[in-house]
Amino acid sequence: VQLQASGGGLVQPGGSLRLSCVASGRLDHYGIGWFRQAPGKERERVSCISGADGSTYYSDSMEGRFTTSREKNTVYLQMNSLKPEDTAFYYCAAGPTLSTNATSYWYWGQGTQVTVSS
């Protein structure tokens, strides 16, 4: 499975962005996670959606602001009420897992930069 993430950019605090992750193959048997990594920080999972049943999972700090969804082979991350601390490189990943652990994911997209700044 190859993943292609897009949709990042510069946005003001309080603004919104929608990231997209297009997969080359079927996602029915995978969890599809969004991760982010800021300079000097560890990669953290933002959200995950089950390809099997659409169940969604979020990090506590993002729940209520971020929403992940899927349409066929594309997974989205809608980000609202963005804060400067959301600035990071965002990656999508897929694997036979719903784990928060990045090492459990087999396939990774190239990432897209999100910058929240006035």
QUIHUCOR-V594898 format. One record per residue. N is the residue number from 0. SS is DSSP state (H for helix, E for strand, C for the rest). PSI is psi as a letter, one per 20 degrees, with the letter a starting at -180 (999 if undefined). Layout:
N&SS&PSI ; N&SS&PSI
This chain:
0&C&p ; 1&C&q ; 2&E&p ; 3&E&o ; 4&E&q ; 5&E&r ; 6&C&i ; 7&C&r ; 8&E&a ; 9&E&p ; 10&E&q ; 11&C&q ; 12&C&p ; 13&C&i ; 14&C&a ; 15&C&q ; 16&E&q ; 17&E&o ; 18&E&q ; 19&E&q ; 20&E&o ; 21&E&p ; 22&E&q ; 23&C&i ; 24&C&a ; 25&C&q ; 26&C&j ; 27&C&h ; 28&C&j ; 29&C&q ; 30&E&p ; 31&E&o ; 32&E&q ; 33&E&p ; 34&E&r ; 35&E&q ; 36&E&p ; 37&C&q ; 38&C&p ; 39&C&j ; 40&C&r ; 41&C&q ; 42&C&p ; 43&E&q ; 44&E&p ; 45&E&g ; 46&E&r ; 47&E&q ; 48&E&p ; 49&E&p ; 50&C&h ; 51&C&g ; 52&C&j ; 53&C&j ; 54&C&q ; 55&E&q ; 56&E&q ; 57&E&q ; 58&C&q ; 59&C&h ; 60&C&i ; 61&C&h ; 62&E&p ; 63&C&h ; 64&C&h ; 65&E&q ; 66&E&p ; 67&E&q ; 68&E&r ; 69&E&p ; 70&E&o ; 71&C&d ; 72&C&k ; 73&E&p ; 74&E&p ; 75&E&q ; 76&E&o ; 77&E&p ; 78&E&o ; 79&C&r ; 80&C&l ; 81&C&q ; 82&C&q ; 83&H&h ; 84&H&i ; 85&H&i ; 86&C&p ; 87&E&r ; 88&E&p ; 89&E&p ; 90&E&q ; 91&E&q ; 92&E&q ; 93&E&q ; 94&E&r ; 95&C&l ; 96&C&q ; 97&C&k ; 98&C&q ; 99&C&i ; 100&C&o ; 101&H&h ; 102&H&i ; 103&H&i ; 104&C&p ; 105&C&h ; 106&E&p ; 107&E&q ; 108&C&r ; 109&C&i ; 110&C&q ; 111&E&p ; 112&E&p ; 113&E&p ; 114&E&p ; 115&E&o ; 116&C&q ; 117&C&999
